[in-house]
Amino acid sequence: MTSKLMLEKINKVYGDGDSTVQVLKDVSLNVKAGEFIAVAGPSGSGKSTFLSIAGALLSPTSGRILLDGQDISQLSPKKMNHVRLKKIGFVFQSSNLIPYLTVQDQLLLISELAGKKDKQAQRRSESLLERLGLSHRRNHYPDSLSGGEKQRAAIARAWMNEPEILLADEPTASLDSERGRSVVQMLADEVKLRDKAAIMVTHDKRMLDLCTRVIYMEDGRLAEK
């Protein structure tokens, strides 16, 4: 299988001198096409920092990040923005939908930012919304959606530019068990369908059986159990 994301000996240190805190310690992970990986562990273990570095939102203190074969560790801010837009999809604990855009316009904005405002983008948005059961809500605004619908819209938006990897930070935290499982199942299905890859940080052990692998983080280190 093709490697989508590789993290090699990632360290993240905050502060200096006596106030130094090392949040990540020699973290390495290889995520391949078709894999949906869960990262579990206690609060404060470094999960969110790890996800932020994997998604090029934070720079590591040391180590390398290879996304689809490209070393993105030392890219300029401008090039890093381009990588995030083209190759990485994000789903957060809160759906973070733009309140004054309809569901479909949330998706089309992503294409427009990538310079793809065309009929193909329109068709792609319609296809994604249909697969995620949101066709009937495409002209609705976020304040009229349920929690589950908002997260499904966020997932559709995350896939809009066909990223190589999708990163989800506690995507079920605000949902009940049934809706949460439905959202994670959609993530798993999309990863398999598109032969992409995804990493999900979660506290919810009830979702782990839907993932290809489960990695545990404790005290800044990863371990597969």
C-alpha positions as CSV (number, residue, x, y, z in Angstrom):
1,M,0.0,0.0,0.0
2,T,1.1,3.6,-0.8
3,S,2.2,5.6,2.2
4,K,0.1,8.7,2.6
5,L,1.7,10.2,5.7
6,M,5.0,9.5,7.5
7,L,6.1,11.1,10.7
8,E,9.7,10.4,11.6
9,K,11.0,11.0,15.2
10,I,8.8,14.0,15.8
11,N,9.6,16.0,18.9
12,K,7.7,19.1,20.1
13,V,9.2,21.3,22.9
14,Y,7.6,24.4,24.4
15,G,9.5,27.0,26.4
16,D,13.2,27.1,27.2
17,G,15.6,26.7,30.1
18,D,14.0,25.5,33.3
19,S,10.4,26.0,31.9
20,T,10.9,23.5,29.0
21,V,8.0,21.1,28.4
22,Q,8.4,18.3,25.9
23,V,4.9,17.4,24.6
24,L,5.9,14.9,21.9
25,K,8.8,12.5,22.3
26,D,10.3,10.7,19.2
27,V,6.9,10.1,17.7
28,S,6.9,8.0,14.5
29,L,4.0,6.8,12.4
30,N,3.4,5.5,8.9
31,V,-0.2,5.9,7.6
32,K,-0.9,4.0,4.4
33,A,-3.7,4.4,1.8
34,G,-6.9,2.9,2.9
35,E,-6.1,3.2,6.6
36,F,-8.3,4.8,9.2
37,I,-6.3,5.2,12.4
38,A,-7.6,6.1,15.8
39,V,-5.3,7.9,18.3
40,A,-6.6,7.4,21.9
41,G,-5.2,8.3,25.2
42,P,-5.8,10.5,28.3
43,S,-6.2,14.3,28.2
44,G,-2.9,16.1,28.2
45,S,-1.1,13.2,26.6
46,G,-0.2,15.2,23.4
47,K,-2.9,14.0,21.0
48,S,-4.0,17.4,19.8
49,T,-0.5,18.6,19.4
50,F,0.3,15.5,17.4
51,L,-2.7,16.0,15.1
52,S,-1.8,19.7,14.6
53,I,1.7,18.8,13.5
54,A,0.4,16.0,11.2
55,G,-1.8,18.6,9.6
56,A,0.9,21.2,9.2
57,L,-0.8,23.6,11.6
58,L,2.2,23.4,14.0
59,S,5.8,22.9,13.2
60,P,7.8,20.2,15.1
61,T,10.9,21.1,17.1
62,S,12.6,18.3,15.3
63,G,11.8,15.4,13.0
64,R,10.3,15.0,9.5
65,I,6.8,14.9,8.1
66,L,6.3,13.4,4.6
67,L,2.9,13.9,3.1
68,D,2.3,11.9,-0.1
69,G,6.1,11.5,-0.4
70,Q,6.8,15.2,0.0
71,D,8.8,16.5,3.0
72,I,6.7,19.3,4.3
73,S,8.7,19.9,7.5
74,Q,10.6,22.9,6.3
75,L,8.2,24.5,3.8
76,S,7.6,28.3,3.8
77,P,4.3,29.4,5.3
78,K,2.9,30.2,1.8
79,K,3.7,26.7,0.5
80,M,2.4,25.1,3.7
81,N,-0.9,26.9,3.2
82,H,-1.1,25.4,-0.3
83,V,-0.4,21.9,1.0
84,R,-3.1,22.2,3.7
85,L,-5.6,23.4,1.1
86,K,-4.8,20.7,-1.5
87,K,-3.8,17.7,0.5
88,I,-5.2,17.8,4.0
89,G,-8.9,17.7,5.1
90,F,-9.9,18.7,8.7
91,V,-12.9,17.8,10.8
92,F,-12.9,19.4,14.2
93,Q,-14.9,18.7,17.5
94,S,-17.1,21.7,16.5
95,S,-18.2,21.6,12.9
96,N,-16.9,25.2,12.4
97,L,-19.4,25.9,9.6
98,I,-19.6,29.5,8.4
99,P,-23.0,30.7,9.6
100,Y,-23.9,32.8,6.6
101,L,-23.2,30.2,4.0
102,T,-25.6,27.4,3.0
103,V,-24.4,23.8,3.3
104,Q,-23.5,23.5,-0.4
105,D,-21.8,26.9,-0.4
106,Q,-19.6,25.7,2.5
107,L,-18.2,23.1,0.0
108,L,-18.0,25.4,-3.0
109,L,-16.0,27.9,-1.0
110,I,-13.2,25.3,-0.5
111,S,-13.0,24.7,-4.3
112,E,-13.0,28.4,-4.9
113,L,-10.1,28.9,-2.5
114,A,-8.2,26.3,-4.5
115,G,-9.0,28.0,-7.8
116,K,-11.6,25.4,-8.9
117,K,-14.8,27.4,-9.2
118,D,-16.4,25.5,-12.1
119,K,-19.2,23.1,-13.0
120,Q,-17.1,20.1,-11.9
121,A,-16.9,21.6,-8.4
122,Q,-20.7,22.0,-8.4
123,R,-21.2,18.3,-9.4
124,R,-18.7,17.2,-6.8
125,S,-20.4,19.1,-4.1
126,E,-23.8,17.6,-5.1
127,S,-22.3,14.1,-5.1
128,L,-20.7,14.4,-1.7
129,L,-23.9,15.8,-0.2
130,E,-25.9,13.0,-1.7
131,R,-23.6,10.3,-0.3
132,L,-23.6,11.8,3.1
133,G,-27.4,12.1,3.2
134,L,-27.6,15.9,3.0
135,S,-29.0,16.6,-0.5
136,H,-32.3,17.8,1.0
137,R,-30.4,20.2,3.3
138,R,-28.0,21.7,0.7
139,N,-29.7,25.1,0.7
140,H,-30.1,25.3,4.4
141,Y,-27.9,27.4,6.8
142,P,-26.0,25.9,9.8
143,D,-28.4,27.2,12.4
144,S,-31.2,25.0,11.0
145,L,-29.1,21.8,11.1
146,S,-29.0,19.2,13.8
147,G,-25.6,18.4,15.4
148,G,-25.2,15.2,13.3
149,E,-26.1,17.1,10.1
150,K,-23.5,19.8,10.9
151,Q,-20.8,17.2,11.3
152,R,-21.8,15.5,8.1
153,A,-21.6,18.8,6.3
154,A,-18.1,19.3,7.8
155,I,-17.0,15.9,6.6
156,A,-18.3,16.7,3.1
157,R,-16.4,19.9,3.1
158,A,-13.2,18.2,4.3
159,W,-13.4,15.8,1.3
160,M,-14.2,18.5,-1.2
161,N,-10.7,19.0,-2.6
162,E,-9.9,15.2,-2.5
163,P,-7.2,15.5,0.1
164,E,-4.7,12.7,0.5
165,I,-5.3,12.5,4.3
166,L,-8.2,13.6,6.6
167,L,-7.6,14.5,10.2
168,A,-10.4,14.5,12.7
169,D,-10.1,15.9,16.2
170,E,-12.8,14.4,18.5
171,P,-15.5,14.6,15.8
172,T,-18.1,12.8,17.9
173,A,-17.7,14.8,21.1
174,S,-20.9,16.8,20.7
175,L,-23.0,13.9,19.4
176,D,-25.0,11.2,21.0
177,S,-23.8,7.6,20.6
178,E,-25.9,6.8,17.6
179,R,-25.1,10.0,15.7
180,G,-21.5,9.7,16.6
181,R,-21.2,6.2,15.3
182,S,-22.9,7.2,12.1
183,V,-20.4,10.1,11.6
184,V,-17.4,7.8,12.2
185,Q,-18.8,5.1,9.9
186,M,-19.0,7.8,7.1
187,L,-15.4,8.7,7.7
188,A,-14.4,5.0,7.5
189,D,-16.5,4.5,4.3
190,E,-15.0,7.5,2.5
191,V,-11.4,6.5,3.4
192,K,-12.0,3.0,1.9
193,L,-14.0,4.3,-1.1
194,R,-11.3,6.9,-2.1
195,D,-8.2,4.9,-1.1
196,K,-7.2,7.8,1.1
197,A,-6.2,7.8,4.7
198,A,-7.5,9.3,8.0
199,I,-6.4,9.8,11.6
200,M,-9.0,10.4,14.3
201,V,-8.2,11.6,17.8
202,T,-10.9,10.3,20.1
203,H,-11.8,9.5,23.7
204,D,-14.8,7.4,22.6
205,K,-13.8,3.8,22.9
206,R,-17.2,2.7,21.3
207,M,-15.9,4.0,17.9
208,L,-12.6,2.1,17.9
209,D,-13.9,-1.0,16.2
210,L,-14.6,1.1,13.0
211,C,-10.9,1.9,12.7
212,T,-8.2,0.0,10.9
213,R,-5.7,0.5,13.7
214,V,-5.7,2.0,17.2
215,I,-2.7,3.8,18.5
216,Y,-2.4,4.9,22.1
217,M,-0.6,8.1,23.2
218,E,0.6,8.5,26.7
219,D,3.1,11.1,28.0
220,G,3.9,12.2,24.5
221,R,4.7,8.7,23.1
222,L,2.8,6.5,20.7
223,A,2.3,2.8,21.2
224,E,0.2,0.3,19.2
225,K,-1.6,-2.2,21.3
